[in-house]
Amino acid sequence: MKQLWLLVAVQATVAAASLVVEIVAGRMLAPYVGMSLYTWTSVIAVVLAGFSAGHWIGGRLAEGTPERALRANGWALVLAATTTGGAVFALRGASGPVIATLENPLAAIVTLSLLVFFLPSLFAGIPAPILSMIAVQAHPDRKGRALGAMFAAGAWGAILGTLAAGFLFISWLGSVGTLAVVTVVYAVLGLQSLMAAGGLRDLGAGVLAALLPGGLAACALTLPNPCTVESDYFCIRVIDATDDPRFPVRMMVLDHLVHGIADATEPTAMLNPHVMMLDGLSRLRMEGRAAWSAFFIGGGSYTVPRAWAAMDLPVAVTVAEVDPSVTQVAQEHFWYAPGDHRIVHADARQTLQREDTTYDVIVGDAFSDIAVPQHLITREFFELVDSRLNPGGVYLMNVIDHTDRLDVLASLVRTARTVWPSVEVWADPAHDPRVTRRVFILLAGETRSPRTRIHHDGPLPADAVRVSAASLDRILEARDPVLFTDDYAPIDRLLGDHGEG
């Protein structure tokens, strides 16, 4: 195994496989801790730390004879296969105790990342210096070229692995299936190195050792998938909220956050406060109109469009939902029939920029983890929304914040006030004060709403109240709210220092 082309191929394959694991890591953590800036920061840091430790170990091992170095390389890859194949079991076994023990979500994210993905990265980092040293020693007259080829192979492998994971493997195979493939790739490369180092004797021992990662990968494939559908964007889960099959109620969970609740027999039921407010406030502001139009940023379980269809409201509905699988799940599991609703499977901001259609109501109900995506909270986006509102139109958006801080709410109000003359905040008066995380509705437009309270009848009667202007001003005066712009919108940081509440 001294031909440069073969060393380059192995180096590129190991690099590609290790980056596939890194991309899969973020998706696997999502059902437990969400898919946020902090999740990706932790995953990248842990994987790089593993690579660094592996490179250091591999550098020491590379100082031996080529045969000993290849043997060490082979066993490192077998261990990479074993820890990769066991990652699913490690995550499912550790997630419960870690999340229950560590109240700080950032600590939980970092700890889970370390426990599950550090060792696969460490063992995958060992081959690079070993293979590079062998390439240099095997080509003494072309040391620089050999070393450059190995570095290039690592970089290109990482690029191809990243693209393959994001665009192909996870979509085709899912996270567990992708890890199983990587496990097999590591094991095969490990056996190849062992055979090159010591012939059949080392190969036989390697085959026996490779049975463990192979068995782990096979067992992992038999585990129940926590996702009902694993799409290109989310782990989508459908959870039955009632045991009575005659009156089914279901929750849609995207990654780890409930995005909608629907009642099969009561399409107009609003079973969580923020949906009730989005529905009630939209109808309040459009009261008396013979016909109106609405644009939804995010579909979720499509609860409000479904309810409006059941109410036979004179509203033309457009929904921009980036994930087609969310729409499909809403139709298959949440009793949503699109009818004459227009559904656009694209980013809402891009859709509003591309089209010059105007609306009477624009509803922002998109989340990435518990935060609204950064590009949907900025002054520039609000200006775009305002340009797509008809005279007298309103913009409503969901806001999640912690009641002991309210930094996000204050910053969004400040930002919205740079665009609209009237900015209101509505809240659920029945909210449990012991729960610090709370959902608000920001409503912006040309004029104030005609009422300060709305009521919803149904299986769960509920009210919503408008926060007084004086209270809202005090919230802003007591803080230093951020003006969110396309250049600076640190919503993850403003939310990230808190537990779930």
C-alpha angles and dihedrals in degrees: 000000000000101000108117094224091055093048090049091050093050092046091050093047094050091048091049093049093048092052091048087057090050093054092044090050092067092049093047093051093049098084090053106037105006133249103277140139087268093053093054093041090054094045094049093046093048094046092048090048089052092048091049094051090045093050090052092050091044091052091057092046091049090065091074127082116296090253093052091044092051090048090052089047090053094051091045089056092047088053090047088054092048096050092043092050089048095048093093092054092044092052096047092045096046102037097076098048094040095050092044093048101041111058093183106084093210091056090049093050094049093044094050091047091053096045095048109030109026097080096047088052093045094054092042089054095057099074098059099073092037094053092042092052092049090049092052094046092047092052106039092161092055104035096141094048092046092050092046091050091053093049090047091049091054092050095045091045090053091050094049092045092052092049094044093050095047100039105028123010102048091044093049103033107017124230097293094045090049092052090049090056091049089049091055092046092053091047094050092048090047092053090048091055093047092051091048090050102047112357124231096344094062091037092057092052090046093052090053091048092047090059089077098058089040090054092046092052092048092048092047089057090058094054117105111262112241087214122075085201126008104205132180088267111026149020096241116202127186111204125187109228095190134047095212109095090199092065106030120188119183137190125212112215119191108197099320103332128088107238099177148358123208135188116213096210099036109048091175093055114119104202100177128048101239093054090048090053094047090051098041097044093047091052091044092056093045094045113139096018117130091214137357142170134233135196118201121205100209129007108215109163089342089235097153097044089048091049093048091052090051090049089051091228117179092243130128107217128206120180124193106200116169095203117063089196091064090057091046092051091048089055096043100041109016101049095244116156111188095208107167093344113125113230122193117191098209142089109294095226092051090047093052091047094048097046127053095205114132128213140198094223129025115189121199110205104147125123138180103200102321095325129083108247110269096241090059098056104052132108090245091055092047089052089053091050091049090052089055095051122098118229107289091018124141139212121216126185139178116243125189117196142149116258093219091062114015091187093138093048092048092049093049091049091049091049094046091049089063088064109029130045092217123046120171134182121210127193143179108258091202093062113135106247090211089067107077097191109082138175120228132180119225112206120190133178146112097294140024122263115266093234136043097210135040129191132206124202122203141086089327109029110207143172135212127200134200115242107238118253090239092054091048092051091050090052090055095043092053092055141046099239119202121237101228113221135164087261097049126023109140097178093141091057093048090053100033103080096067139082123233093271 
